[in-house]
Amino acid sequence: MRALKIVGYIIAIFITLWIIVAFLSPKELKTTQSIAINTVPYIVFDQVNNLEHWNNWSPWKLRDPSMEQKFSENPVGKGAIVRWESDSEGSGEQTIVASNAPNMIRIALAFDDWDGITYSNWTFEKEGDSSTKVTWDLEGSELPFFIRPLGFNWNADIKNDYKDGLKNLKAICEKIPQKNENLRVKIVETKMVTYIGKRLKVNASEIGPAMEKAFMEILDYTSNEGLKINGKPFSIYYNADPEDFDILVALPIENEVESLSNFETGVLPASHAAMISHFGNYNNLPATYHIIIDWLEDENYQIIGNSWEVYVNDPRIEPDSSKWETKIFFPVRE
């Protein structure tokens, strides 16, 4: 009996001490870490905004190279999802819920062994000509009272993982050529282009498939009619509101044709234009638009017409999106 009482006292003391420690322990799992990376925001943003690129620098993937992953059809930008399973790193799912190139990304995290959704945020702030302050945080995820004493170690582990991830990210990004910034914006003289095209009014979620379908319809028509294509496909943006895109997708042809009921025909006039090349997935085009628009404002150029994009690569022939080049043009005057 005496032994049982002693055991009971020990348990009571342990519980009391645990409760006291719980009152003094972190109430949440959270951290905020920052690092300076010697490159432009676009480069870093692209590494985070593409969930497949996380495998280049993620501390969890590097610790468990055999981790099983399943990505959504589009792993880039808002709506991109990755599901992972790992014996050592746990299992769960993360979804990009907001993506504002090249300034911020917000990610929702759902862990199989944790109730609710936790959010992680990224910000990318340009400092000087070629440096980016990158901040990565984990928003507070509340800990149940009786496991709060474990929060000290858990928060320390999360802090170390975030620091390691940022160091890995820095090493990767500083090796990537700054294509968009190195090419800079150029002022060019464009030639007149005769085209056959199709006008589309769609929202952001529909634009990719709609453009692909329209280009195929135009290509089939030009082939059937014996029209000679003499350049790269392009699109003219009449309205770039993500909720209400209004664009003309077109193919340049050698000779003018009469007006057609199913297609639009016309001429893209020669112009004095600002041009920049975007390299990579089309989902990251907004980052390059930020570069050229900021440059035009800094250099006091006035935009005097609709912008257009020229697609140098055919995704059907070159499946590696990192090799895609898109030339962006704005007609301007000083």
N, C-alpha and C positions, 0 to 999 in steps of 0.2 A: 504493500500500500504506500509506504513511504517513497519507494522508487517512482510510483505512478504520480505522486504529488510533485516530486522533483521535476519529472518530465513535464507535467502540466504547467509548473511555474516557468520552466524554460521556454515552453511554447508560448505562454502568455507574454513573457518578456520579449520574445522574438517578434510576436505580432505587434506589441506596443511600439517597439523600436521601428518596425517596418512602417507602421502608420505615421510615426514621427518623421521618418525619412521621406515618406510619400508626400507629406505636407511641404517638405523642403525641396522636393525634386521638381524637374521641369514638367510643366503641364502639357507641353506639346513637343512633337518632333518638328524641328525647323532649323534652317540654316540659311545664311546668305554669304556667298563667296564671290570674289571678283579677281580679275587678272587683266593685265595689259598685254595685248597681242599686237605684234608689229606687222599689221596688215590693215586693209580697209574693211569696214563693216560688212560689205557684200560677201567677202570670202568666208568670214566666220558665220554669218547668217546662213549661208548655203550649207555648211557642215551640220548645223543644228536643224535647219528646216527640212532636210532630207533624212528621214529616219534610217534609211539604209547606211548613210554616212556615219551614223553613231558607232558602227562597228569599227571605224578607224581609230576611235579614241575613248569609247566608253570603258570605265574601269571594271564594270561588271562583266562585259563581254570579254575583255582581256583576261579576266580571272578565270572565266569559264568559256574557252573557245568552242566547246561542244554544245553550248546553249542552243536550244531549238527556238527558231523564230518564224513567225508567219506575218508577212506584211500585207497591207491593203493593196489593191490594184494600183493606186497612186500613192506612193510613200512620201510625197512632197507636199508641204503646205497644209492649210486648214483642212481638217477631215482625215488626214493621214493617220493610220493606225498600225501599231506593231504589237503582236501577242508573243510573249516569251515564256519559256519553261526551262528551269534550271534547278538541279538538285542542290547546288551550293548557294545560288543567288536568289532563290525563290522564283515565283511565277506571277504573272500579271499581264497588264495591258496598258499601253499609253497612247493617248490621242492628242494630236495638235488641234486645239480648239480655237486658237487665234494666231494669225501670222500677218504681221505688218512689216513688209520688207523695206529697208534692212534694219529696222529699229527694235522690234520685239517679237517674242514668241511665247505663247502660253500653252501649257501641256497639262492634261488631266491624267492622273495615275490611279489605276485600280489594281490592288494587290489581292491575290487569292486568299491570303491569310489575314486580311485586314478589312474591316467594314468601312464603307463609304469611299468617297473620292478625295484624293489629295491633289493639290495643284502645284506646279513648278513653273517658274517664270524666268525668261531670258531677256536681257536688254543689251543693246549694242550701241555704244556711244563713240562717235569719231573724236579722236583727240589729235590735233595737229594734222599733218598731211598724210601720214601713213601709220596710224596707231588706233587701236580700238579698245575701249574699256568694256570688258564683257562681265556682266553680273548674272549669276545663276542662283536662284533661291528656291527653297522648299517652303511653301506656306505652312503655317502651323496646322498640324494634324493632332487633335486632342488625344491624350493618353488616358485610358481608364485609370481611376484613382489607385487601385491596388498594384498596378504594374508600373507606376511612375518612377520608382527607384531604378528601374532598368533604363529609364530615359537618359541618364547620364552617359552610359556606354553607347546607346543607340545614336544619340546626337553626336557624340564624338566620332563614331564610325561614319555617319552621314557626312559630317564636316570633312573628314579625311577623303572620302570618296569624291565629294564635289571638288576638293582641291586637286586631287589626282586627275579627275576628268578634265578640269580646266588646263592643267599643265600638259596633258596629252593633246588637248585641242590646240593649244598654243604651238606645240611642236609640229602638228600636222599643218595648221594654217600658214605658218611662216615659211613652209616649203612650197606652197601653192603659188604659181605665177599670178601676179595681179593683172590678169588679162584686161579686165574692164577699165582699170585705172591707168594701166600702162598705155593702152591704145588711145585713151582720152577721147574727147569729143573732137570731131573734125568738121570743118566747114567745107562743103563740096558743092560742085555744080552737077545736078542730075540731068539726065536726058529725058526727052519725052518718051512715054511708054503707051503704046496702044494695047488695050486689054479686053478680055471677056471675063465677066465675073458674076457673082451672085451676092445679093444683099442679105444679111442675116441680122435678126434682132433676138438676142438670147441673153440669159443670165450667165454668171460665171461658171456655174456647175454644168452648163450645157455647151459651152463654147468650143471645147476640144473636139468632141464627137461631131458637132454641127459643122465645124470648119473642115474636118476630114471628109465628111460626106459631101459637102459642097465642092471641094476641090476634085473629088472623084467624079462627080457629075459633070463638072466643067471639062475635065480631062477626057472623059468618054465622048462628050460632044465634039471637042476639037479633033479628036481622033477620027470620029465618024464622018466629020465634015471636011477632013483634010486640011485643017487649019494648022499652020506651022507655029509652034511655040518657040520663042526666041529669047528666053530669059528665065529667071527664077520666080516661083510663085510668091505672091505678096498679098497683103491685106491693108486696106485703108480704114482708119478708125474715125468714125463720125461722132461716136460717143463711147467713152471708155468706162462708164459707170458699171461696176460689177453686177449690179442688179438689172441693168438694161443696156447691155452692149449693143451697139449699132455699127456694124462693120461690113465692108465689101471684101470678099475674098476673090482673088483674080489670078489669071495667068496672062503673061504678056504674049501677044501674037504679032506676027510680021505685018499683016495688012488689016486695015479697018474693015469691020463688017457692019451690016445693017442692024438696026435695033431688033432684039429678039424678045419673045414673050416670056421665056423662062429664065433668061439671063440678062445682065446689063452689059452694055458695050460702051466704050468711051476711051478717053485719053487722060493719062496722068501727065500733067504738063511738066516741062523742064523747070527747074527751080534752083534757087540758092538755098541750101539746106544744111542743118546740123545733123551729123551722123555719128552713131556709136555702135559698136558690135557687142552683142550679148552672147556669152558662151554658156551653154548648159541648158537644163530643163526649162521649158516655157513657163512653168509655174513661178520661176524666180525672176521673170521679166520685170516685175514692178521695181525691183532693186536697181536695175539698170536705168529704168525711166527716172528714178529719183536722181541718179547721177547726171543725166543729160539735162533734166529740167533745172536742177540746182546750178549747173554750169551756165545755162542760158540766162538765168537770173543774174548770176555773178558778172557775166560778160555783157549784160544789158542788151541782149538780143530779144527781138519781139517775134513771137510765133504768129504766122500770118495764114495758117491753113491747117488742114487735117494731117495728123501724123500717119506714117505708114511703116510697115515691117516687111522686110524681104527675108525669105527663109532659104538659107544657103544649102542646108542639108535636107535630104529626104529621110525621115525617120524609118521608112520601110526598108531603106538600103543601109542606113547607119543606125542601129538600135541603141548604141551607147550615147545617152543624152549629154554626157559631159563633152562630147565632140561637136554638138550642134552649135551653129552660129546663126544668130538672128541680127540683121542690121536694122536699126531703128533710125528713122528720118523725121525731122521736123522742118517744114519750110519756114525760113526766117528772114528778117531784115534787121539791120542795126538801128 
